[in-house]
Amino acid sequence: MKNLRNARKEWINRTLAMVNVQKKNLKAIKGYLKEGSGTVPQIAEATRISGDKVLWYIAALKKYGEVGESEKDGSYFRYMLTERGLVEDSGDHEDSSSEAV
């Protein structure tokens, strides 16, 4: 077992680092949306996360009912947290929600 752990140590560390970045990004996006709705470019600029990644996170949050579309702002939809998104974000369960989006 020790040999297996050592052999996979680098892979495990990379995966944990990736999950931590995802959690940080989700927290930043949801934190922005707590203040009000926003478009993908607005969220990307405010959180300093690339637009393609913000869109990817928004799509995942929308799929799980934590974010919904609001009115259109020019060519972009505005997104806002749903009640579920507010409830999911308010608990102290960061370690229990270790799903990678």
C-alpha positions in Angstrom: 0.0 0.0 0.0 2.9 2.3 0.8 4.4 1.8 -2.6 1.1 2.5 -4.3 0.7 5.7 -2.3 4.2 6.8 -3.2 3.7 6.0 -6.9 0.5 8.1 -7.0 1.6 10.9 -4.8 2.3 13.4 -7.6 -1.0 12.6 -9.3 -2.9 13.0 -6.0 -1.2 16.3 -5.2 -2.0 17.7 -8.7 -5.7 16.6 -8.3 -6.0 18.2 -4.9 -4.5 21.4 -6.2 -7.0 21.4 -9.1 -9.9 20.9 -6.7 -8.7 23.7 -4.5 -8.5 26.1 -7.5 -12.0 25.0 -8.5 -13.4 25.7 -5.0 -11.7 29.1 -5.0 -13.1 30.0 -8.4 -16.6 28.9 -7.5 -16.4 30.9 -4.2 -15.3 34.0 -6.1 -18.1 33.7 -8.8 -20.8 33.0 -6.2 -19.5 35.8 -4.1 -19.8 38.2 -7.0 -23.3 37.0 -7.8 -24.3 37.4 -4.1 -24.0 41.2 -4.7 -26.3 41.0 -7.8 -26.5 39.6 -11.3 -23.8 39.8 -13.9 -22.7 38.8 -17.4 -19.9 36.4 -18.0 -17.5 39.2 -19.1 -18.4 41.2 -15.9 -17.9 38.2 -13.7 -14.6 37.4 -15.4 -13.3 40.9 -15.0 -14.3 41.2 -11.4 -12.9 37.8 -10.4 -9.9 37.7 -12.7 -10.9 34.3 -14.0 -10.8 33.8 -17.8 -14.2 34.2 -19.5 -14.2 30.7 -20.9 -13.7 29.3 -17.4 -16.4 31.6 -15.9 -18.8 30.3 -18.6 -17.9 26.7 -17.8 -18.5 27.3 -14.1 -21.8 29.2 -14.8 -23.0 26.3 -17.0 -22.2 23.8 -14.2 -23.9 26.0 -11.5 -26.9 26.4 -13.8 -27.1 22.7 -14.4 -27.4 22.1 -10.6 -29.9 24.9 -10.1 -27.6 27.2 -8.2 -27.5 29.9 -10.9 -30.3 31.1 -13.2 -30.5 33.4 -16.2 -31.8 36.9 -15.7 -32.5 39.6 -18.3 -30.3 40.0 -21.4 -27.7 42.8 -21.3 -26.8 43.5 -24.9 -25.5 40.2 -26.4 -25.0 38.5 -23.0 -27.4 37.0 -20.5 -27.1 38.2 -16.9 -26.8 35.4 -14.3 -27.9 35.5 -10.7 -27.8 33.1 -7.7 -31.0 31.1 -7.1 -32.3 30.4 -3.7 -30.5 27.0 -3.9 -27.3 28.8 -4.7 -27.7 31.1 -1.7 -28.5 28.2 0.6 -25.6 26.0 -0.7 -23.2 28.9 -0.2 -24.2 29.9 3.3 -23.3 26.6 5.1 -19.9 25.7 6.5 -19.7 22.5 4.5 -16.7 23.3 2.2 -15.0 20.0 3.0 -18.2 18.0 2.5 -18.8 19.3 -1.0 -15.6 18.1 -2.6 -17.2 17.5 -6.0 -15.1 18.9 -8.8 -17.2 20.9 -11.2 
